[in-house]
C-alpha cells in the first residue's frame, strides 16, 4: 500500500495559519505541522481537540496530597509520636495546620513530576529515540505542513502551491 504525503514548506507563520485554514476548508487531512517555535492558535486552526492534561495534573496533585497526608499521619502520629513543647500528637487533625506546607509541596512535587512522565509517554519521547523532523529547516526559520495524499496528486500539489508555499514535495512515508 502506498503511503504518500505532501510536505509543504512555508517561511512565515501567518502564511502557514492561512494555509491551514484553506487546507481544512478543502477537506485535506493534515498529518502534522513542524514549527521552529509555538504558533498561537495553530491547534485551533488544525481542529485539534482540547487537551486533557489539566485533568491529569489535578489527579496527580490529589495523589500527592494523599501520599503526603498518609505519610505525615503514619510518621508523626502512628509510628513516632513526639511531645514537642508540651503538645503531644494525639490526632492528625490537631496537628494539621503545621502539615499544610508539606502537603502543598508534595502536591506540587507529584503533579510536576508525573506530568513530565505523562508528557514524554504521550508524545512518545523515549530515551535514545531518533528525531522525526522531516526537514532540518523547521528548527530554524521554516514551517512544514505534512498532508496525507488522497485523490489526484498533481491537483493537490497545485492547490498547495497556491497557498504561497516556498516548496512542495511529494514523499513516500514509511
N, C-alpha and C positions, 0 to 999 in steps of 0.2 A: 504494500500500500504506500502510495506517495504521500509524504508529509511535508508539503511545501509551505513556506511562509514568505512574506514580503517584509524586508527591512527598509523602513522609510526613515531617512535621517533629516533632522531639522537643526537650524542653528539659532533659534530663538524660542523662548518658552511661550510667548504669546501666539506665535505661528503654530506651535505644537498644540496649544489648547484649542485653537480654531480648527485645526486638522482633526483633532479627536472628536470634536462636536460633529464635523462633516462626516467622519468615518462612521460614527454611531448612527447618524441620520440615514446613511446609505446602507445600514444593516450589515456592516462588516464586523467580524469578531476580532477585537484587539486582544492578542495573547498577553503582551507585556509591554511596558514602556520603561526604558532605561534613561535616567537623567543624571546630570552631574551634581544636582542639588534638589532638595524637595521643592516641588511646584505646587503652590497653594491652589486648591480646588481641582486638582487633577483627578483625584479619586472620585469626586462627584461627577466630573465630566465623563469619566470612563463608565460610570454607572455601577461602581462597586458598592456592596452593602456596607453599612457602618460596622466598625469593629466591635467585638465583644470583649476586648482585652480589659476594659474597665471593670466588667463583672468579675473577671478572673482576679484582678488586683484586689477587689473588695473581698472575695472569698479567701485569697491568700492572706490578707490582713486579718480576717477572722480566725484563720488557722494560727497565725502568730499570736493573736490575743489569747486564744485558748491555750496554746502552749505556755505562754507567759503566766497566765493565771494558774494553771495546773502546776507549773514548776515552782512558783512562789508559794503556793499553798503547801506543796509537799516539803519544800526545803525549810520554810520559815515557821510552819505550824505543825506539820506532822513529824518530820524527820529530826529536826534540830531546833526545837523551840528555845527562844532566848528571852531572858528577862533584862531588857535594856532600860536603864533609868527607872527601875521600879514599875515598869509597864509590861506585864507578861503578855505573851502572844497566845491568847485563848482562842480567838476566832480570826478568820481571814477578814471578815467584814470590818472588825475594829481596826485592823492594820492596813486596809486597802488604800487610804489616801497616800501612804508612804510608798505604795507599789505602783502608783499611776505612771511615774516616769519610765519605769521598767516596762510596764505594759505597752506604753506608747512606742518605746524604742523597739521592742520585739515585734510589734505590729508592722512598723515601717521596715524593719530588717527582713521579715518573712515576705512581705509584699514585694519589696525591691528585688530580692534575690530570686524568688520564684518567678517573677515577671521576666527577668533576664533569661532564665532557663526556658520559660514558655516562648519567648520571642525567638530564641535560637531554634527550638524544636519546630515552631510554626513556620519559620522562614527557611527551614532545612539548612541551617548554617552549622554543619558538623565540623569537628576539628579535622584539619588537613583536607578539607573539601576544595576542589578546584573551582576557580572562578567561572561563572556562567556569562560573563559580559561578552556579548557578540561583537562589539566594536570598541576598541580602546579609546576612541574619541569621546565616548559618552562619559568618561571620567574627567574630561577637561571642559569642553565647551559645546558639545553637540547633544541632541536628544534623539533617541531611536525608538520608533514605534514598530512593534512586531505584530503583523496582522496575518491571520490564517487565510490561505488561498482557497477560495471556492468559486467555481464558475470560470469565466474567461480570464486568464492571467493578464493578457495584454490590456484588456479593458480596466482591470484593477490597477495596473501599473500607470496607465494614462490618468486614471482618477487621482492617484496619489501624487503624480507629477503636477496636477492642477491645484494641489494644496500647498504650493510653494515649498516643496521638498528640495533639499540640497542634493539628495541621492536616493534612488530607489533600486533595490536589488531583490531578485527572487532567489531564495536559498532553500536547499533541501535540508530539513532539520531532522536530526536523528533522535 
